[in-house]
Amino acid sequence: MARKVVDEPGEEVVANARMARESKRGPFARVSLFVRQVMAELRKVVTPTRKELLSYTGVVLVFVVIMMAIVSVFDWVFALAVTFMFGTP
């Protein structure tokens, strides 16, 4: 019979959660916590180099042009179909 392995959170996570539950935070403390968490996430952001940025921009522009072409072809085909079915006004 196989053992069941349970993924339990670390002691630090449990201690922080317990501390947060026990202490009711006021509105300023909640805003302060939010700002600290946002700043911590922003420190993780990696800005692309100029070469990467130009590459990503080129990929997006090519994708948009291709999608515009596909939508234009569908629009033209549907317009022909509607004109064929209902005739010109």
DOLOVEX-981499 format. One line per field, with one value per atom (N, C-alpha, C): x, y, z; residue number from 1. Coordinates in Angstrom, 1 decimal, padded with zeros to 4 digits. Atoms other than C-alpha are relative to their C-alpha. Layout:
// residues N
xx = X, ...
yy = Y, ...
zz = Z, ...
num = NUM, ...
// end
This chain:
// residues 89
xx = 000.8, 000.0, 000.9, -000.8, 001.4, -000.3, 000.2, 001.9, -000.5, 000.5, 000.0, 000.8, -000.9, 002.3, -000.9, 000.7, 000.7, 000.9, -000.9, 002.2, -000.5, 000.4, 002.0, 000.8, -000.7, 002.9, 001.1, -001.1, 006.1, -000.4, 000.3, 006.3, -000.1, 000.1, 006.9, -001.3, 001.3, 003.8, -001.1, 001.1, 001.7, 000.1, -000.1, 003.1, -000.5, 000.5, 002.5, -001.5, 001.5, -001.1, -000.6, 000.6, -001.8, 000.1, -000.2, -000.4, -001.0, 001.0, -002.5, -001.4, 001.3, -005.6, -000.3, 000.2, -005.1, -000.1, 000.0, -004.4, -000.8, 000.9, -007.1, 000.7, -000.7, -005.5, -001.0, 000.8, -006.9, 000.2, -000.1, -007.4, 001.3, -001.3, -004.0, 001.0, -000.9, -002.3, -000.2, 000.3, -004.1, 000.6, -000.6, -003.1, 001.5, -001.5, 000.5, 000.4, -000.3, 000.5, -000.1, 000.2, -000.9, 001.2, -001.0, 001.7, 001.3, -001.3, 004.6, -000.1, 000.1, 003.3, 000.1, -000.1, 003.0, 001.5, -001.5, 006.6, 000.8, -000.7, 007.8, -000.2, 000.2, 006.2, 000.6, -000.6, 007.5, 001.5, -001.5, 011.1, 000.3, -000.2, 010.6, -000.1, 000.2, 009.8, 001.3, -001.2, 012.5, -000.3, 000.3, 012.6, 000.8, -000.7, 013.5, 001.0, -001.1, 016.6, -000.7, 000.5, 016.2, -000.3, 000.2, 016.7, -001.2, 001.2, 014.1, -001.3, 001.2, 011.6, -000.3, 000.3, 012.0, -000.5, 000.4, 011.7, -001.5, 001.4, 008.5, -001.0, 000.8, 007.1, -000.3, 000.1, 007.8, -001.0, 000.8, 006.1, -001.5, 001.4, 003.0, -000.6, 000.5, 002.7, -000.2, 000.2, 003.1, -001.3, 001.2, 000.4, -001.2, 001.2, -002.0, -000.2, 000.2, -001.4, -000.6, 000.6, -002.1, -001.4, 001.3, -005.2, -001.0, 000.7, -006.4, -000.3, 000.2, -005.9, -001.1, 001.0, -007.9, -001.4, 001.4, -010.8, -000.5, 000.4, -010.8, -000.5, 000.4, -011.0, -001.4, 001.3, -013.8, -001.1, 001.0, -015.7, -000.3, 000.2, -015.3, -000.8, 000.7, -016.5, -001.4, 001.4, -019.5, -000.8, 000.7, -020.4, -000.4, 000.4, -020.3, -001.1, 001.1, -022.5, -001.3, 001.2, -025.0, -000.6, 000.4, -025.1, -000.6, 000.5, -025.6, -001.3, 001.3, -028.4, -001.1, 001.0, -030.3, 000.0, -000.1, -029.2, 000.3, -000.3, -028.4, -001.3, 001.3, -030.9, -000.4
yy = -001.2, 000.0, 001.2, -001.2, 003.4, 001.0, -001.0, 006.1, 001.3, -001.2, 009.3, 001.2, -001.1, 012.3, 001.3, -001.2, 015.5, 001.2, -001.2, 018.8, 001.0, -000.9, 020.9, 001.3, -001.3, 024.6, 000.1, -000.1, 025.6, 000.7, -000.6, 026.8, 001.5, -001.5, 030.4, 000.4, -000.4, 030.5, -000.2, 000.2, 029.0, 001.1, -001.0, 031.4, 001.4, -001.2, 034.4, 000.1, 000.1, 033.3, 000.1, 000.0, 032.7, 001.4, -001.3, 036.1, 001.0, -000.9, 037.8, -000.2, 000.3, 036.1, 000.5, -000.4, 036.9, 001.5, -001.5, 040.6, 000.6, -000.7, 042.6, 001.3, -001.2, 045.2, 001.1, -001.2, 048.7, 000.3, -000.4, 050.4, 000.4, -000.5, 052.1, -001.2, 001.2, 048.8, -000.8, 000.8, 047.0, 000.7, -000.8, 049.8, -000.2, 000.2, 049.6, -001.4, 001.4, 045.8, -000.1, 000.1, 046.1, 000.7, -000.7, 048.7, -000.7, 000.8, 046.6, -001.2, 001.2, 043.5, 000.4, -000.5, 045.6, 000.3, -000.4, 046.9, -001.3, 001.3, 043.3, -000.6, 000.6, 042.1, 000.8, -000.8, 045.1, -000.2, 000.3, 044.2, -001.3, 001.3, 040.8, 000.3, -000.3, 042.5, 000.2, -000.2, 042.2, 000.8, -000.8, 044.9, -000.6, 000.5, 043.8, 000.9, -000.9, 045.0, 000.6, -000.7, 047.3, -001.0, 001.0, 044.3, -000.8, 000.8, 042.2, 000.8, -000.8, 045.1, 000.2, -000.2, 045.7, -001.3, 001.3, 042.0, -000.3, 000.2, 041.7, 000.9, -000.9, 044.8, -000.5, 000.5, 043.4, -001.2, 001.2, 040.1, 000.4, -000.5, 041.9, 000.7, -000.7, 044.1, -001.0, 001.0, 041.1, -000.8, 000.8, 039.2, 000.8, -000.9, 042.2, 000.1, -000.1, 042.6, -001.3, 001.3, 038.9, -000.2, 000.1, 039.0, 001.0, -000.9, 042.1, -000.6, 000.6, 040.3, -001.1, 001.1, 037.2, 000.6, -000.6, 039.3, 000.7, -000.7, 041.4, -001.1, 001.0, 038.2, -000.6, 000.5, 036.8, 001.0, -001.0, 040.1, 000.1, -000.1, 040.2, -001.2, 001.3, 036.5, 000.1, -000.1, 037.1, 001.1, -001.0, 040.3, -000.5, 000.6, 038.4, -001.0, 001.0, 035.6, 000.7, -000.7, 038.1, 000.7, -000.6, 039.9, -001.0, 001.1, 036.6, -000.4, 000.5, 035.5, 001.0, -000.9, 038.7, 001.0, -000.9, 040.6, 001.4, -001.4, 044.2, 000.8, -000.7, 046.7, 000.9
zz = 000.0, 000.0, 000.0, 000.1, -001.0, 001.1, -001.0, 001.5, -000.6, 000.5, 001.1, 000.5, -000.4, 001.0, -000.1, -000.1, 002.1, 000.0, 000.2, 001.0, 001.0, -001.1, 004.2, -000.2, 000.1, 004.3, 001.0, -000.9, 005.9, 001.3, -001.3, 009.5, 000.0, 000.1, 008.5, -000.5, 000.6, 006.4, 001.0, -001.1, 009.2, 001.0, -001.0, 011.7, -000.5, 000.5, 009.5, -000.2, 000.2, 008.7, 001.4, -001.3, 012.4, 000.6, -000.5, 013.3, -000.7, 000.7, 010.6, 000.5, -000.5, 011.8, 001.4, -001.3, 015.4, 000.2, -000.2, 015.0, -001.1, 001.0, 013.4, -000.4, 000.5, 011.2, -000.3, 000.3, 010.9, -001.5, 001.4, 007.6, -000.5, 000.4, 007.5, 000.0, 000.0, 008.4, -001.2, 001.2, 005.6, -001.3, 001.1, 003.1, 000.0, -000.1, 004.3, -000.4, 000.4, 003.9, -001.5, 001.5, 000.4, -000.7, 000.7, -000.6, 000.1, -000.1, 000.8, -000.9, 000.9, -001.1, -001.4, 001.4, -004.3, -000.3, 000.2, -003.9, -000.1, 000.0, -003.2, -001.4, 001.3, -006.5, -001.1, 001.0, -008.4, -000.1, 000.0, -007.3, -000.8, 000.8, -009.1, -001.5, 001.5, -012.5, -000.6, 000.7, -015.0, -001.3, 001.2, -017.7, -001.2, 001.2, -021.2, -000.5, 000.6, -023.0, -001.3, 001.1, -026.0, -001.2, 001.0, -028.4, 000.2, -000.3, -026.7, -000.2, 000.1, -026.6, -001.5, 001.5, -030.4, -000.6, 000.5, -031.0, 000.4, -000.4, -028.9, -000.7, 000.7, -030.6, -001.4, 001.3, -034.0, -000.1, 000.0, -033.1, 000.2, -000.3, -031.8, -001.3, 001.2, -034.9, -001.2, 001.0, -037.3, 000.3, -000.3, -035.4, -000.2, 000.2, -035.5, -001.5, 001.5, -039.3, -000.5, 000.4, -039.8, 000.4, -000.5, -037.7, -000.8, 000.8, -039.6, -001.4, 001.3, -042.9, 000.1, -000.1, -041.7, 000.2, -000.2, -040.4, -001.2, 001.2, -043.6, -001.0, 000.9, -045.7, 000.4, -000.4, -043.6, -000.2, 000.2, -043.8, -001.5, 001.4, -047.6, -000.5, 000.4, -047.9, 000.5, -000.5, -045.7, -000.7, 000.8, -047.6, -001.3, 001.3, -050.9, 000.2, -000.3, -049.3, 000.2, -000.3, -048.0, -001.3, 001.3, -051.4, -000.9, 000.9, -053.2, 000.5, -000.5, -050.9, -000.1, -000.1, -050.6, -001.2, 001.1, -053.7, 000.4, -000.3, -054.0, 000.3, -000.3, -052.5, -001.1
num = 1, 1, 1, 2, 2, 2, 3, 3, 3, 4, 4, 4, 5, 5, 5, 6, 6, 6, 7, 7, 7, 8, 8, 8, 9, 9, 9, 10, 10, 10, 11, 11, 11, 12, 12, 12, 13, 13, 13, 14, 14, 14, 15, 15, 15, 16, 16, 16, 17, 17, 17, 18, 18, 18, 19, 19, 19, 20, 20, 20, 21, 21, 21, 22, 22, 22, 23, 23, 23, 24, 24, 24, 25, 25, 25, 26, 26, 26, 27, 27, 27, 28, 28, 28, 29, 29, 29, 30, 30, 30, 31, 31, 31, 32, 32, 32, 33, 33, 33, 34, 34, 34, 35, 35, 35, 36, 36, 36, 37, 37, 37, 38, 38, 38, 39, 39, 39, 40, 40, 40, 41, 41, 41, 42, 42, 42, 43, 43, 43, 44, 44, 44, 45, 45, 45, 46, 46, 46, 47, 47, 47, 48, 48, 48, 49, 49, 49, 50, 50, 50, 51, 51, 51, 52, 52, 52, 53, 53, 53, 54, 54, 54, 55, 55, 55, 56, 56, 56, 57, 57, 57, 58, 58, 58, 59, 59, 59, 60, 60, 60, 61, 61, 61, 62, 62, 62, 63, 63, 63, 64, 64, 64, 65, 65, 65, 66, 66, 66, 67, 67, 67, 68, 68, 68, 69, 69, 69, 70, 70, 70, 71, 71, 71, 72, 72, 72, 73, 73, 73, 74, 74, 74, 75, 75, 75, 76, 76, 76, 77, 77, 77, 78, 78, 78, 79, 79, 79, 80, 80, 80, 81, 81, 81, 82, 82, 82, 83, 83, 83, 84, 84, 84, 85, 85, 85, 86, 86, 86, 87, 87, 87, 88, 88, 88, 89, 89, 89
// end
